[in-house]
Amino acid sequence: MKNESKLTWKDVVREALAEIGNSGHLDDINSQIEGHWKTKTNPTWKDTVRRTLQQYSIFYQEEKGSGIWFLREEKPLEEFDPKKNPNPQHEDVQGMLLELGKIYGYETSTAINDAKKKFMNMPIEKVATIKEFQSDLFHPKIVEVVSHIDVLWFGGDTDMLVPEFAFEIEHTTDVTKGLGRLLDLHRSGQRTRLFVILPIDKMSKFDKEIGRSLFRDIKGVCRARTYEPLVKLYTLAKEHNLQKTEFFGE
């Protein structure tokens, strides 16, 4: 059970939808939430509820514009087995990063162009917890940048999401383009931790590119990591999360 003081609007809306049978009209969801302690410090809480429903992938509409919202059943993913997958593909790395972000308590997003790719048994867009960026949450130019970054981890709540980690995966693509997107994010004023994830044989390419004057602003900020330590971290984190869940009965 999450500490009351740490409840997010996503938690509140999810609980409200669950209480009314996992689906309901926006008006019914608002009625269920009305009087909650989070509404007392937010005079525009109904707008926040609407934004929350639109923003997170666990909420969806079968008919857009109907006002009826559903709570998506969160099915467990098939386990990524590094022994059976010794050569991870781009979407495998993406999926592991999205899962790691979720385990560590972040909201996560993926590049809009990769939404339909699959990680194990699920489309990448459903592994990510954020399905769209609200235009009034970020400047339009920032929305354009973040919507094309491979993986982002966000802290904060519905109206105050902050991109804390950004990852570009350079599997077969040009390192330069990924670094360019991270540079754009950095120059937008976001103090996000930047990472490039790549096969070990592309490290020399990263070292060469990050040394160019074009990327001087992020040379001391952006870090490169190879697939092997990511797979190890992912495996350990999944096992730890399972043990934690079993121990605390969450």
N, C-alpha and C positions, 0 to 999 in steps of 0.2 A: 504494500500500500504506500503510495507516494505521500510524503509529508505535505500537509495542506498548504503550507507557505510556498511550496515549490510547484504547485499545480499551474500548468500552462492553460491557455485557452483551448488548445488542442485536447488536453485532458478533460476539460469541462464539457466541451461539445461532444466528445466521444462518450462520456458518461451519460449525458442527456439523451443522446440518440439510443444508447443501450437501454435506458430506462423506458423509452417509449417503443421498444420492440425492434431496434436496429434500423428503423426507417421512419420518416415523418416529414411533414411540411415544415418549412422554415418557421412559420408562426407557432407550431407546436413545440419546436425546439426552443424557441425564445421563451415560451411559457414555462417550459421545464427549467430553464436556466434562470429566469427572473427571480431575484431575491438572493442569488448566490453572492457570497462575499466579494467576488471579483467584480461584480456589476456595480458595487457601491462606490468604487474608486474610478469607474470608467463611465462617464455620462453618455458615451457613444458606443456602449457595449453591444448593441444590436448590429452596428456596422462591423464591429470586431468579430462577432459570431459569423456574419455573412462572409467576411474575408477569410476566416478560419476554414469554413466549409470549402471555399474555392481554392484555398492554398495547399491543403494537405491531401496526399494520395489515399488516405484511409477513408475519405469521404467522396462520394460520387453521385451523379445523377444518371438515371437510365434515359431520361428525356430532358435535355438541356432546356432551362427556362421554365420547367414545370413547378419549381419550388419544392419538389420532393427530393429529399436527400437520404442516402443509404450509407450504412457503416460497412466498410469492406472487411470481410473475414481475412485476418492475417494468417495465411497458410505458411507453414514452415518451409524453408527452402531445402532442396536436396543439398547434402553436404558436398562442398568442393574438396575433393581428395587430391592433394598434390602428387601422390604416388601414381594415380591414374591419369593425372593431367600434368606431366612433367614440363610441358611447354605452354604456359598460360597464354591465352589470346587477350586482345584488348578488352573485350567485354568481361573476361574472367577477372582481370585486374580491377576494372571498374566496379564489378559486383562485390569483390572483396573489400574495396575501399568504402563502398556504400554500407555494407554490413558492419564494418569496423566503426564507422561514424555512428551508426545506430546503437551499437553496443556501448560506445563511450558517451552516449547521451546527447548527441547532436542531431539536428534536423539536416537532411542531406538532399542534394540535387544532382542531376546529371545533365550532360549536354543534350540540348533539344534534338539534335540530329541522331543521337544514339538511343532515343527513347524506346524504340521497338526492338532493339537487340535483346538477346536473352542471356541471363546469367543463370545457369543450371535450369530450373523449371519455371522461371518467371521473367517476364519482360523487365528490362532495366528500369523503365519508368515506374513500375510498381515496387521495385526494390528501394528506389529513392522515396523519401518521405514527403518531399515538396514537389507538387505537380506544376505549379506556375508561380511566377513572380508578379506581385501586384505592382502596377505601374506607379502607384503613389508611395510605394515602400522604398524604391530606389529611383535615382535619376534615370530617365530612359536610356542614356548612354551606358550606364552601369548595367542595366537589365540586359542590354545587347551583349555586353562582355560576359556576364555571369551565365547567361543562358547557353553559351558555347564552350564553357570550361568543363572538362571531363567529369570532375567530381568536386563538389563543395560541401564543407561541413559548416553549419550555422549554429551559433548560440543565440539565446534570447527567445522572446515570445512573438506571437503573431505580428504585432505592429512594430517590433523592434528586432527583427532578425539581423544578425551581424555575421558576415562571412569570416570565420576564424581560420579555416584551412582551405587551401585550394590545391588541387592535384591535376596536372596534365600528364597523360599517359602517352608515351612515344614508342609505340610498338613497331609500326612500319612507317609512320608519318614523319615529317620533317620537324626536328627539334625546334627550329626557328619559329614556326607558327605557334607552337605551344608556349614558348617563352614570350612571344609577342602578346598573347592573351593574358598571361600572368603580369606582364609589364603594364598593360592597360589597366588591370585591376589595381595594381599598386599605385599607379599614377592617379587613379580616381579618388585617392585619399583613404581607401580602405587599408587598414594595417593587418592584412591577412598573412598567415604563414604560408609560404609558397613552396611547392614540391613538384619535381618532375620525376615520374616513375618510368623506368625504361630497362630493357634487357642490358646485361652487363657489357655486351659488345658495342653498345652505343654510348658508353660513358665518355669515350674520347671525343665524340661529336658534341656532347653536352659541354665538356670542358672548353672546347674550342669556341662554341657559340656564346657561352656565358662570359667569355673573356672579351667579346667585341664591345666597342664603345657604345653601341646601341643599347646594350643591356646593363650598363654600368650602375643604373639605379637599383637593380635587383641582384647584382652580383653577390653582395654580402647577405642577401635575404633568402634567395632561392636555393633550395637544396635538392640534390639528386639522390634517388634511392633505387636500387635494383630490385628485381622481382623476388629474389630468394629471401631477403629479410622480411619483405612484405608478407609472403606466404607463411613464414614462420610466425610472425606476429598475428596474422589472421587465425592460424590454427590454434595458437595459445589463447587468444582472446575468446574464440568460440568455446573452447573447453572450459575456460574460467567462467564464462557467462552461464554455461550449462550447470557447472558445479554450484555457482552462486544461487541460481534459480532453485535447484534441488535442495540446497541447504536452508534457504530462507522461505521456501515454499511460495515464491512469487509467481 
